[in-house]
Amino acid sequence: MGFFDSDIVQQEAKQLFEDYQSLVHLGSDYGKFDREGKKLYIEQMEAVMDRYRIFMKRFELSEDFMAQMTVEQMKTQLGQFGITPQQMFDQMNLTLERMKAELERNP
């Protein structure tokens, strides 16, 4: 059975994508959130990023051809912007850390 043939993998990918899209959409109103709302948003985004990082690692470790192709496509797409997948995760983490620091400076 291929990596993408698994109902569990398909459901997890779908849920991860939906959760991420929902948070990105919600983030457009981040400036309007109160302090607790901002903290909750950051925590939820960190959780989604952790899930995404784990999901991508599973792709990398899989011997399935389609999983490997997906990793290569991601590398190629990010490479067009001059970054690697690790740099993307690092940048997202840095952004979330800056958001947390901003909350600490402005209680």
N, C-alpha and C positions, 0 to 999 in steps of 0.2 A: 504494500500500500504506500502511495506517495504521501509526502508531507501534507499537501493540500487536500488529499482525499479524506483526511480525518475530519469528522464532524466537529470534534472538540477544537481543533486548530482553526477551522473556519469560523466557528462561533466566537472563539477568543479574539481572532483578528477583527471580526465585525464589531464586537463590543469595544475593543480597544480603539478602533477608528472612530466609532460613534462617541465614545467618552472624550477622546481628544478633540474632535470637532465641536462638541458641545462646550468644552472648556474654552476653546479658542473663541467661539462665538460669545460666550459669557464674558470673556476677558475684554471685549470691546467696551464694556461698562465698568472696568476695574476702577477707574478714577472716581466713580460714584459710590463705590462700596465703603461701608464704615470699616473701622479697624478690624473687627472680628471677621467681617466678610472677606477682607483682603487676606487675613491669615488662613481662613478656610480655603480660599481660592488657591493660594500658594501650596498648601498641604495637598489638595486634590491634584494639582498639576505635578507635584513631585511624585505622587503615587502613580499617576499615568506614565510619567517618564520612566519610573522604575519598571513598570509593567512592559513598556515599549522596549527598554534596554534588554530585559530578559527574553522577550519574544524575538528580538533580533539576534541574540546570542544563540537561541535555539535554531534559527535559520542557519547561522554560521556553522554550527556543529553538526547539522544534518548532512547526510550523504546524498539526500534527494536532489536530483538535477534541478528541479524547479525551485527548490529552496535556495540552492547555490546561485541560480540565475537571478533570483530576487535580490540577493545580497549584492551581486555584481551590478545590477541595474541601479540599486541605491547608491553604490559607490560611484558609478558613472554620473548619475544625476547630481549628486553632491559635488563631485569633482568639477562639474561645469561652473560651480560657484567657488571653486578653489578650496573646498574643505573635505575632510574625511568624515565618516560616520562618528568616530570618536570625538572629533572636533565639534560636530553638531551637538552631541550630548553634553560635552563640556561647556559649550556656549549656552545651552539651555539651562544647565545647572548654574552657571555664573549669573545669568539673568535672574533666576529665582533667588539666588543668594543676595543679589543687589536689592531685589524687592523686599526681602526680609530685613536687610540692613536699613532700608528706608523706613520701614515700619518701626524699627527700634529707635531711629533718630526722631521720629515724629509720633510719639505715643498718643 
